[in-house]
Amino acid sequence: MSYTLVTANRNYSSWSLRPWVLMKALGIPFEDRIEPFTQAVNYAAFRSFSPTGQVPVLLDGDRTIWDSLGIALYVGERHPGVWPWEKEARAWAQCAVAEMHSGFATLRNDCPMNVGVRVETHLPSPALNKDIGRLKELWEEGLERFGGPFLAGAAFTAVDAFYAPVAFRMRTYGLDVGPVARTWVDHMLALPAMREWEAAALAETWREESHEAEVGAAGRILEDHRAM
């Protein structure tokens, strides 16, 4: 197998982070290809390699696998460790992945991913507080049922990868999920693959106007650790 994983800017692309950190943390080799966001909508440019005009995309020979969940399912059929081995943990992890993939719209909109900045948010809306409360509940359930330090047990799996962008969001916006769930956030931020992604994000010098405007609208930027 010879994979190429196509992703976008490390600072902004939460969907790209999911399969990237999954494959990195599990030692699944791939060629790392970055196609940066150059404008608010990159559909036309990305259509040259992606059927949806979006990232991430996994290229496996002449086969194209799109969407972060599609990629996780694809590599999960070919490599051990993507999903928990124990049946109960596996079922829970798959449900939690599906929930992340289709839900938490307010969190995505109100707290766009930007790895390199720290933001004092505006007063959170009831909808955002609902999303944060659900994350706290879900993460505490996984940690308590399966023993941690990862969400479905002792090993990093796809469920951790799918919530990895949220770990960065928690730090960027100073969101509070309580001490138990915070242990997972801290553990994820210390993961070597996450630190590698973060280092690349901080080294990026390009900025995309609409993504910068989104994080500016979320609150007051207190710190910016990115290269100038």
Secondary structure, DSSP 8 states (H G I E B T S, - for coil): --EEEEE--TTT-HHHHHHHHHHHHTT---EEEE----SS--HHHHTTT-TTS-S-EEEETTEEEESHHHHHHHHHTTSTTSS-SSHHHHHHHHHHHHHHHH--HHHHHHS---TTEEEEE----HHHHHHHHHHHHHHHHHHHHH-SSBTTBSS--HHHHHHHHHHHHHHHHT---HHHHHHHHHHHHTSHHHHHHHHHHHH-----HHHHHHHHHHEEEEEE-S--
